[in-house]
């Protein structure tokens, strides 16, 4: 310390007062190495196991003092000698790392009772500090973006928010350096958040101390495309609000596509001139009926959310449920040429019903689709034939629709498609799958296709041949094909059938296939880049 004119400055303070204002464990040591004064933090450290670990050069039994260097070695010996040098005047200060994160020792020369002394301070990271450090590491490493804003004093009627922190993921997700945001008012960065009410929502979080979920869509000025963000805003101390966010643009697009598809299917089902119903697999509750069925088949309680036991007598409901369970167990489409169904206000009718089971990618039952036609009033062979043709045509169209929905082509990344197969394969479905696969490859310019057979319950020679034909056809388009989701049972069946899959790459699950596809794409691009450099280099 120096005075304004550069001369050394000095001051005096009572040791008790000095030690009382120091947060770290601190002791006053005289020239003979005796501990003359300690603050409460040092008292607790001397009495703890941490004291044994970090201060092995102090005698803690009886009078506290430095141990003789003759009984010390290693780091303890170096620390004791360093403190003795400060006490002897050989140095004015000593700084040592105590070997643990955030731990250090500082010894500063001072006067004690008119002689040399040292103020020894030990800095240890507390459990709270360790917790904060771990939390900070998590925030820095997480894949979700995080901005922290501080509420500034209001300017007129509008509150202002200043960005005080952004984690690495925030920079990666927004494709904008965090330095452009931190330290600036949100209004200085963009006027859009205030226009869309985002700032008002953040201020509400600060004032009301509550966490809110926010769906926020904004047009990217660089691309002109809408980007959707899912934001969770939560209150922090110091008039701050935290904003965790992720890009959900693709998720929202998928949800919209599913809604459009659902509306399209509802329109088709409502205009089919037969009774169509859909039940969920677990409790066999009705989740959808078409208008034709609703208009011609009244129920005392309604349909949606109810089971057959709520609508029919127990005897009839038992028969329906038994038949539905058999459909799922058999994993095939079941045709019931004639079944008696009591229709309210009309009486018992005879219906021709077909039931179709649907499964998820893991092969677990999801829904049961039922199509039923009242054939009670058929009186002639001509009528029977005509209605049979209508039924067959309608069912064929619906089956085609079901097949299309059961063989989607999903782009995973640029150049990579996945084709999840669910349910049993037959000749017609195999032909449709090949057509859809080739069209999808051409449309998406796919380099790699992963055929996921996790949801295929069994493989026979016919199915194996269909898969091989599909992969060979894809190969003629220059596309690599791999089979994923090969279970032990399927692998054993393939071996027993003697089918030659030698030319076909297989993986145990979709994740392994995705990794291999990504690696293959990198290799191909690297090879192309190398060829390009070779062609452009001058000849020697």
C-alpha positions as CSV (number, residue, x, y, z in Angstrom):
1,X,0.0,0.0,0.0
2,X,1.3,3.5,-0.8
3,X,0.2,7.1,-0.2
4,X,-0.7,9.3,-3.2
5,X,2.9,10.6,-3.2
6,X,4.2,7.1,-3.5
7,X,5.5,6.7,0.1
8,X,4.7,3.5,2.0
9,X,1.6,3.7,4.1
10,X,0.9,1.9,7.3
11,X,-2.2,1.4,9.5
12,X,-2.9,-0.4,12.7
13,X,-6.0,-2.4,13.8
14,X,-6.7,-4.6,16.8
15,X,-6.1,-8.3,15.8
16,X,-9.5,-9.4,17.1
17,X,-11.2,-6.9,14.9
18,X,-9.1,-7.9,11.9
19,X,-9.8,-11.6,12.2
20,X,-13.5,-11.0,12.9
21,X,-14.1,-9.5,9.4
22,X,-12.2,-12.2,7.5
23,X,-14.4,-15.0,6.1
24,X,-11.6,-17.4,5.6
25,X,-10.0,-19.5,8.4
26,X,-7.2,-17.1,9.7
27,X,-4.6,-17.4,12.5
28,X,-2.0,-14.9,13.8
29,X,1.4,-16.6,14.3
30,X,4.2,-15.0,16.3
31,X,7.9,-15.2,15.5
32,X,8.3,-18.4,17.5
33,X,5.7,-20.2,15.5
34,X,3.0,-20.1,18.2
35,X,-0.6,-19.5,17.2
36,X,-1.6,-16.4,19.2
37,X,-5.0,-15.7,17.8
38,X,-7.6,-17.5,15.6
39,X,-11.0,-16.6,14.2
40,X,-14.0,-19.1,14.6
41,X,-13.5,-20.5,11.1
42,X,-9.9,-21.5,11.9
43,X,-11.0,-23.0,15.3
44,X,-13.5,-25.2,13.4
45,X,-10.8,-26.1,10.8
46,X,-8.3,-27.1,13.5
47,X,-10.9,-29.3,15.2
48,X,-11.9,-31.1,11.9
49,X,-10.6,-33.9,9.7
50,X,-10.0,-31.2,7.1
51,X,-7.5,-29.6,9.5
52,X,-5.6,-32.8,9.7
53,X,-5.6,-33.1,5.9
54,X,-4.7,-29.5,4.9
55,X,-2.7,-28.3,7.9
56,X,-0.4,-31.2,8.9
57,X,2.4,-28.8,9.7
58,X,0.5,-27.4,12.8
59,X,0.5,-29.0,16.2
60,X,-3.2,-29.0,17.2
61,X,-2.9,-30.7,20.6
62,X,-2.4,-28.4,23.5
63,X,-0.9,-25.0,22.4
64,X,-1.3,-24.6,18.6
65,X,2.1,-24.0,17.0
66,X,4.1,-24.8,13.9
67,X,5.7,-28.3,14.0
68,X,9.5,-28.5,13.8
69,X,10.6,-29.1,10.2
70,X,12.6,-32.1,11.4
71,X,9.4,-34.1,11.8
72,X,7.9,-33.1,8.5
73,X,8.4,-34.1,4.9
74,X,6.9,-33.5,1.5
75,X,4.3,-30.7,1.0
76,X,4.0,-30.2,4.8
77,X,7.7,-29.6,5.1
78,X,7.6,-27.1,2.2
79,X,4.7,-25.2,3.8
80,X,6.3,-25.1,7.2
81,X,9.6,-23.8,5.8
82,X,7.7,-21.1,3.8
83,X,6.0,-19.8,6.9
84,X,9.3,-19.8,8.8
85,X,10.8,-17.7,6.0
86,X,8.0,-15.2,6.4
87,X,8.5,-15.2,10.2
88,X,12.3,-14.8,9.7
89,X,11.9,-11.9,7.2
90,X,13.3,-13.9,4.3
91,X,10.1,-13.2,2.4
92,X,7.0,-10.9,2.9
93,X,4.3,-13.4,1.7
94,X,3.8,-17.0,0.9
95,X,1.1,-18.5,-1.3
96,X,0.6,-22.3,-1.6
97,X,-1.9,-24.5,-3.3
98,X,-3.2,-27.1,-0.8
99,X,-3.9,-29.7,-3.4
100,X,-7.7,-29.5,-3.6
101,X,-9.9,-27.4,-6.0
102,X,-10.3,-23.9,-4.6
103,X,-8.0,-24.5,-1.6
104,X,-4.9,-22.3,-0.9
105,X,-2.8,-20.9,2.0
106,X,-1.6,-17.3,2.2
107,X,0.9,-16.2,4.8
108,X,1.6,-12.4,5.1
109,X,4.4,-10.8,7.3
110,X,3.1,-8.7,10.1
111,X,4.2,-7.5,13.6
112,X,3.2,-9.4,16.7
113,X,4.2,-7.9,20.1
114,X,6.9,-5.8,18.5
115,X,8.5,-8.7,16.7
116,X,8.0,-10.6,13.4
117,X,4.8,-12.5,12.9
118,X,2.6,-13.8,10.1
119,X,-1.1,-13.7,9.3
120,X,-2.0,-17.1,8.0
121,X,-5.2,-17.4,6.0
122,X,-6.5,-20.8,4.7
123,X,-9.0,-20.7,1.8
124,X,-11.2,-23.8,1.4
125,X,-14.1,-24.3,-0.9
126,X,-17.2,-24.8,1.1
127,X,-19.9,-27.4,0.4
128,X,-22.1,-24.6,-0.8
129,X,-19.3,-23.4,-3.1
130,X,-18.8,-26.9,-4.3
131,X,-22.5,-27.2,-5.0
132,X,-22.5,-23.9,-6.9
133,X,-19.5,-25.0,-8.9
134,X,-21.2,-28.3,-9.9
135,X,-24.3,-26.4,-10.9
136,X,-22.3,-24.0,-13.0
137,X,-20.7,-27.0,-14.7
138,X,-24.1,-28.5,-15.5
139,X,-25.4,-25.2,-16.9
140,X,-22.3,-24.8,-19.1
141,X,-22.5,-28.4,-20.4
142,X,-26.3,-28.8,-20.9
143,X,-27.7,-28.9,-24.4
144,X,-30.6,-26.5,-23.6
145,X,-30.0,-22.8,-24.0
146,X,-30.0,-20.5,-21.0
147,X,-30.2,-16.7,-20.8
148,X,-30.4,-14.8,-17.5
149,X,-32.0,-11.3,-17.6
150,X,-32.0,-8.7,-14.8
151,X,-35.0,-6.3,-14.5
152,X,-33.8,-2.8,-14.8
153,X,-35.5,0.3,-13.4
154,X,-38.6,1.1,-15.4
155,X,-38.4,3.8,-18.1
156,X,-41.8,5.3,-18.2
157,X,-44.4,2.6,-18.5
158,X,-42.1,0.0,-19.9
159,X,-39.8,-2.3,-17.9
160,X,-36.4,-3.1,-19.3
161,X,-34.4,-6.4,-19.1
162,X,-30.7,-6.6,-19.4
163,X,-29.0,-9.9,-20.4
164,X,-26.4,-10.8,-17.8
165,X,-25.5,-14.4,-18.8
166,X,-25.8,-16.9,-21.6
167,X,-24.5,-20.4,-21.7
168,X,-22.6,-22.1,-24.6
169,X,-25.8,-23.9,-25.8
170,X,-27.6,-20.6,-26.2
171,X,-24.9,-19.4,-28.6
172,X,-25.1,-22.7,-30.5
173,X,-28.9,-22.8,-30.7
174,X,-29.3,-19.1,-31.8
175,X,-26.2,-19.1,-34.0
176,X,-25.3,-15.8,-32.5
177,X,-22.3,-15.0,-30.2
178,X,-23.4,-14.6,-26.6
179,X,-21.2,-11.5,-26.4
180,X,-23.7,-9.7,-28.5
181,X,-26.4,-10.2,-25.9
182,X,-24.6,-10.1,-22.5
183,X,-24.6,-6.6,-21.0
184,X,-27.2,-5.3,-23.4
185,X,-30.9,-4.5,-22.9
186,X,-33.1,-7.0,-24.7
187,X,-34.8,-4.0,-26.5
188,X,-31.3,-3.0,-27.9
189,X,-30.8,-6.5,-29.4
190,X,-34.3,-6.7,-31.1
191,X,-37.7,-5.1,-30.9
192,X,-39.5,-8.4,-31.6
193,X,-39.5,-9.7,-28.0
194,X,-41.4,-6.7,-26.8
195,X,-43.7,-6.7,-29.8
196,X,-44.6,-10.3,-29.2
197,X,-45.1,-9.8,-25.5
198,X,-42.1,-11.9,-24.4
199,X,-40.6,-9.1,-22.2
200,X,-44.0,-8.7,-20.4
201,X,-44.0,-12.4,-19.6
202,X,-40.5,-12.2,-18.2
203,X,-41.4,-9.2,-16.1
204,X,-44.5,-11.1,-14.8
205,X,-42.2,-14.0,-13.7
206,X,-40.0,-11.6,-11.8
207,X,-42.9,-9.8,-10.0
208,X,-45.1,-12.8,-9.3
209,X,-42.2,-15.2,-8.5
210,X,-43.7,-18.0,-10.7
211,X,-42.4,-20.3,-13.4
212,X,-44.2,-20.2,-16.8
213,X,-43.9,-22.1,-20.1
214,X,-43.9,-20.0,-23.2
215,X,-44.3,-21.0,-26.8
216,X,-42.5,-18.4,-28.9
217,X,-42.3,-18.2,-32.7
218,X,-40.2,-15.7,-34.5
219,X,-39.1,-15.2,-38.1
220,X,-35.4,-15.6,-38.6
221,X,-34.2,-12.5,-40.4
222,X,-31.3,-14.5,-42.0
223,X,-33.4,-17.3,-43.5
224,X,-36.9,-15.8,-43.6
225,X,-38.3,-19.0,-42.0
226,X,-40.3,-19.2,-38.7
227,X,-38.4,-20.7,-35.8
228,X,-40.4,-22.1,-32.8
229,X,-38.9,-22.0,-29.3
230,X,-40.2,-23.7,-26.2
231,X,-39.2,-21.5,-23.2
232,X,-39.4,-22.1,-19.5
233,X,-39.0,-18.8,-17.6
234,X,-38.3,-19.0,-13.9
235,X,-37.6,-16.4,-11.2
236,X,-34.1,-15.9,-9.7
237,X,-32.8,-13.7,-6.9
238,X,-31.7,-10.1,-7.5
239,X,-34.7,-9.2,-9.8
240,X,-33.5,-11.7,-12.4
241,X,-35.3,-14.2,-14.6
242,X,-33.9,-17.3,-16.1
243,X,-34.9,-18.4,-19.6
244,X,-34.2,-22.0,-20.6
245,X,-35.1,-22.7,-24.2
246,X,-34.9,-25.2,-27.1
247,X,-35.6,-25.2,-30.8
248,X,-38.8,-27.1,-31.3
249,X,-39.4,-26.1,-34.9
250,X,-39.2,-29.6,-36.3
251,X,-41.4,-30.9,-33.5
252,X,-44.1,-28.3,-34.2
253,X,-43.9,-29.0,-38.0
254,X,-44.4,-32.7,-37.2
255,X,-47.3,-32.0,-34.9
256,X,-49.0,-29.9,-37.6
257,X,-48.4,-32.6,-40.2
258,X,-50.0,-35.1,-37.9
259,X,-53.0,-32.9,-37.3
260,X,-53.4,-32.4,-41.0
261,X,-53.1,-36.2,-41.6
262,X,-55.7,-36.8,-38.8
263,X,-58.2,-34.4,-40.4
264,X,-57.6,-36.0,-43.8
265,X,-58.2,-39.5,-42.4
266,X,-61.3,-38.3,-40.5
267,X,-62.7,-36.9,-43.8
268,X,-62.1,-40.2,-45.5
269,X,-63.6,-42.3,-42.8
270,X,-66.7,-40.1,-42.4
271,X,-67.5,-40.5,-46.1
272,X,-67.1,-44.3,-46.3
273,X,-70.6,-45.8,-46.4
274,X,-70.1,-48.3,-43.7
275,X,-69.7,-48.3,-39.9
276,X,-66.1,-47.7,-38.9
277,X,-64.8,-47.6,-35.4
278,X,-61.4,-47.4,-33.7
279,X,-60.7,-48.8,-30.2
280,X,-57.5,-48.3,-28.1
281,X,-55.8,-51.6,-27.3
282,X,-55.4,-51.5,-23.5
283,X,-59.0,-51.2,-22.3
284,X,-60.7,-51.5,-25.7
285,X,-62.4,-48.1,-25.3
286,X,-63.8,-46.4,-28.4
287,X,-61.7,-43.5,-29.5
288,X,-63.3,-42.8,-32.8
289,X,-66.4,-43.7,-34.9
290,X,-67.3,-42.3,-38.3
291,X,-70.5,-40.3,-39.0
292,X,-72.1,-43.2,-40.8
293,X,-72.0,-45.3,-37.6
294,X,-73.0,-42.4,-35.4
295,X,-76.1,-41.7,-37.5
296,X,-77.2,-45.3,-37.8
297,X,-76.1,-46.8,-34.5
298,X,-77.3,-44.9,-31.4
299,X,-75.8,-45.6,-28.0
300,X,-77.5,-45.0,-24.6
301,X,-74.3,-43.3,-23.2
302,X,-72.4,-42.3,-26.3
303,X,-69.3,-43.9,-27.8
304,X,-66.1,-42.1,-27.2
305,X,-64.4,-43.1,-24.0
306,X,-66.8,-46.0,-23.4
307,X,-66.3,-49.8,-23.7
308,X,-68.7,-52.4,-25.1
309,X,-69.8,-53.2,-21.5
310,X,-71.1,-49.7,-21.2
311,X,-73.2,-50.0,-24.4
312,X,-74.2,-53.6,-24.8
313,X,-75.4,-56.4,-22.5
314,X,-72.6,-58.4,-20.8
315,X,-73.2,-61.4,-23.0
316,X,-72.8,-59.5,-26.2
317,X,-69.9,-57.4,-24.8
318,X,-68.1,-60.6,-23.7
319,X,-68.2,-61.8,-27.3
320,X,-67.0,-58.6,-28.8
321,X,-64.1,-58.3,-26.3
322,X,-63.1,-61.9,-26.8
323,X,-63.0,-61.4,-30.6
324,X,-61.0,-58.2,-30.3
325,X,-58.4,-59.8,-28.0
326,X,-58.0,-62.7,-30.5
327,X,-57.3,-60.2,-33.2
328,X,-54.4,-58.8,-31.3
329,X,-53.1,-62.2,-30.3
330,X,-53.2,-63.5,-33.8
331,X,-51.6,-60.3,-35.2
332,X,-53.6,-60.6,-38.4
333,X,-56.6,-59.0,-40.0
334,X,-59.8,-60.9,-39.0
335,X,-62.8,-61.2,-41.2
336,X,-66.2,-61.9,-39.6
337,X,-68.7,-62.8,-42.4
338,X,-71.7,-62.4,-40.1
339,X,-72.2,-61.3,-36.5
340,X,-75.3,-60.3,-34.7
341,X,-75.3,-56.8,-33.3
342,X,-78.3,-55.3,-31.4
343,X,-79.0,-51.8,-32.8
344,X,-81.0,-49.5,-30.5
345,X,-84.4,-48.8,-31.8
346,X,-84.0,-51.2,-34.7
347,X,-83.3,-54.6,-33.1
348,X,-80.8,-57.4,-33.9
349,X,-79.0,-56.9,-37.2
350,X,-76.4,-59.1,-39.0
351,X,-73.2,-57.3,-39.8
352,X,-70.2,-58.3,-41.9
353,X,-67.2,-57.0,-39.9
354,X,-63.4,-56.9,-40.5
355,X,-61.0,-56.0,-37.7
356,X,-57.5,-54.7,-38.3
357,X,-54.8,-54.6,-35.5
358,X,-52.3,-51.7,-35.4
359,X,-49.0,-51.9,-33.5
360,X,-46.2,-49.5,-32.5
361,X,-42.6,-49.8,-33.6
362,X,-41.9,-52.2,-30.7
363,X,-44.7,-54.5,-31.8
364,X,-47.0,-53.6,-29.0
365,X,-50.8,-53.3,-29.7
366,X,-52.0,-49.7,-30.2
367,X,-55.4,-49.6,-31.9
368,X,-58.1,-51.9,-33.4
369,X,-59.8,-50.6,-36.6
370,X,-63.2,-52.2,-37.2
371,X,-65.2,-51.9,-40.4
372,X,-68.8,-53.3,-40.2
373,X,-71.5,-53.5,-42.8
374,X,-75.2,-54.3,-42.1
375,X,-76.1,-57.1,-44.5
376,X,-79.5,-58.0,-42.9
377,X,-81.6,-56.9,-45.8
378,X,-79.7,-58.7,-48.6
379,X,-82.4,-60.7,-50.5
380,X,-80.8,-61.6,-53.7
381,X,-77.5,-62.9,-55.0
382,X,-77.2,-59.8,-57.1
383,X,-77.5,-57.5,-54.1
384,X,-75.1,-59.7,-52.2
385,X,-72.6,-59.6,-55.0
386,X,-72.9,-55.9,-55.5
387,X,-72.5,-55.1,-51.8
388,X,-69.6,-57.6,-51.6
389,X,-67.8,-55.7,-54.4
390,X,-68.4,-52.3,-52.6
391,X,-67.2,-53.8,-49.4
392,X,-64.1,-55.3,-51.0
393,X,-63.3,-52.0,-52.8
394,X,-63.8,-50.0,-49.7
395,X,-61.6,-52.3,-47.6
396,X,-59.0,-52.4,-50.3
397,X,-58.8,-48.6,-50.3
398,X,-58.6,-48.5,-46.5
399,X,-56.0,-51.3,-46.5
400,X,-53.9,-49.3,-48.9
401,X,-54.2,-46.3,-46.6
402,X,-53.2,-48.5,-43.6
403,X,-50.2,-49.9,-45.6
404,X,-49.1,-46.4,-46.5
405,X,-49.3,-45.3,-42.9
406,X,-47.5,-48.5,-41.8
407,X,-44.5,-48.0,-44.2
408,X,-43.5,-44.4,-43.7
409,X,-40.1,-43.1,-44.9
410,X,-38.6,-40.7,-42.3
411,X,-35.6,-38.5,-43.2
412,X,-33.3,-38.7,-40.2
413,X,-30.6,-36.4,-41.6
414,X,-29.4,-35.2,-44.9
415,X,-29.0,-38.3,-47.1
416,X,-30.3,-40.8,-44.5
417,X,-33.8,-42.3,-44.5
418,X,-35.3,-44.8,-42.0
419,X,-38.1,-47.1,-43.1
420,X,-39.8,-48.6,-40.0
421,X,-41.8,-51.7,-40.7
422,X,-44.6,-52.7,-38.3
423,X,-46.7,-55.9,-38.5
424,X,-46.6,-58.9,-40.7
425,X,-45.4,-58.5,-44.3
426,X,-47.3,-60.1,-47.2
427,X,-46.8,-60.0,-51.0
428,X,-48.9,-57.0,-51.5
429,X,-47.4,-55.0,-48.7
430,X,-43.9,-56.0,-49.8
431,X,-44.6,-54.7,-53.3
432,X,-46.0,-51.4,-51.9
433,X,-43.0,-51.1,-49.6
434,X,-40.6,-51.5,-52.5
435,X,-42.4,-48.8,-54.6
436,X,-42.6,-46.4,-51.6
437,X,-38.9,-47.1,-50.9
438,X,-37.7,-46.3,-54.4
439,X,-39.9,-43.2,-54.6
440,X,-38.6,-42.0,-51.3
441,X,-35.0,-42.6,-52.3
442,X,-35.4,-40.5,-55.4
443,X,-37.4,-37.8,-53.7
444,X,-35.0,-37.3,-50.8
445,X,-31.8,-38.1,-52.8
446,X,-31.0,-40.7,-50.1
447,X,-27.5,-42.1,-49.8
448,X,-28.4,-44.6,-47.0
449,X,-31.6,-46.3,-46.1
450,X,-32.1,-48.0,-42.7
451,X,-34.9,-50.6,-42.8
452,X,-36.1,-51.0,-39.2
453,X,-37.7,-54.5,-38.7
454,X,-38.1,-54.1,-34.9
455,X,-41.9,-54.1,-35.3
456,X,-42.0,-57.2,-37.7
457,X,-43.1,-60.1,-35.5
458,X,-41.6,-62.9,-37.6
459,X,-39.5,-63.5,-40.7
460,X,-40.2,-66.3,-43.2
461,X,-38.7,-67.0,-46.6
462,X,-41.2,-64.8,-48.4
463,X,-40.6,-61.8,-46.2
464,X,-36.8,-62.4,-46.4
465,X,-37.0,-62.4,-50.2
466,X,-39.1,-59.2,-50.2
467,X,-36.4,-57.5,-48.1
468,X,-33.6,-58.7,-50.4
469,X,-35.5,-57.5,-53.5
470,X,-36.0,-54.1,-51.9
471,X,-32.3,-53.7,-51.0
472,X,-31.2,-54.8,-54.5
473,X,-33.5,-52.3,-56.1
474,X,-32.2,-49.6,-53.8
475,X,-28.7,-50.6,-54.7
476,X,-29.4,-50.0,-58.4
477,X,-30.2,-46.4,-57.5
478,X,-26.8,-46.1,-55.8
479,X,-28.2,-46.2,-52.3
480,X,-26.7,-48.2,-49.5
481,X,-29.2,-50.2,-47.5
482,X,-28.9,-51.7,-44.0
483,X,-31.3,-53.8,-41.9
484,X,-31.7,-52.7,-38.3
485,X,-33.6,-54.0,-35.3
486,X,-32.6,-57.7,-35.9
487,X,-33.6,-59.5,-32.8
488,X,-32.0,-62.8,-31.7
489,X,-35.2,-64.7,-32.7
490,X,-35.2,-63.1,-36.1
491,X,-31.5,-63.8,-36.6
492,X,-32.0,-67.4,-35.7
493,X,-35.0,-67.7,-38.1
494,X,-32.9,-66.3,-40.9
495,X,-30.2,-68.8,-40.3
496,X,-32.7,-71.7,-40.1
497,X,-34.2,-70.6,-43.4
498,X,-30.8,-70.6,-45.1
499,X,-31.4,-67.2,-46.6
500,X,-28.2,-65.5,-47.9
501,X,-28.1,-62.1,-46.3
502,X,-24.3,-61.9,-46.8
503,X,-24.5,-58.8,-49.0
504,X,-26.8,-57.0,-46.6
505,X,-25.4,-55.0,-43.7
506,X,-27.4,-55.6,-40.4
507,X,-27.4,-53.8,-37.1
508,X,-29.0,-54.8,-33.8
509,X,-30.8,-51.5,-33.3
510,X,-31.6,-48.2,-35.0
511,X,-29.1,-46.3,-32.9
512,X,-26.2,-48.4,-34.2
513,X,-27.5,-48.0,-37.8
514,X,-27.7,-44.3,-37.4
515,X,-24.1,-44.1,-36.1
516,X,-22.9,-46.2,-39.0
517,X,-24.8,-44.2,-41.6
518,X,-23.4,-40.9,-40.2
519,X,-19.9,-42.3,-40.3
520,X,-20.3,-43.6,-43.8
521,X,-21.6,-40.2,-45.0
522,X,-18.5,-38.5,-43.4
523,X,-16.2,-41.0,-45.2
524,X,-17.9,-40.5,-48.6
525,X,-17.7,-36.7,-48.3
526,X,-14.1,-36.9,-47.2
527,X,-13.3,-39.1,-50.1
528,X,-15.1,-36.7,-52.5
529,X,-13.2,-33.7,-51.0
530,X,-9.9,-35.5,-51.5
531,X,-10.7,-36.3,-55.1
532,X,-11.6,-32.7,-55.7
533,X,-8.4,-31.4,-54.3
534,X,-6.4,-33.9,-56.4
535,X,-8.1,-32.7,-59.6
536,X,-7.5,-29.0,-58.8
537,X,-3.8,-29.3,-57.8
538,X,-1.3,-28.3,-60.5
539,X,0.9,-30.9,-62.1
540,X,4.6,-30.9,-61.2
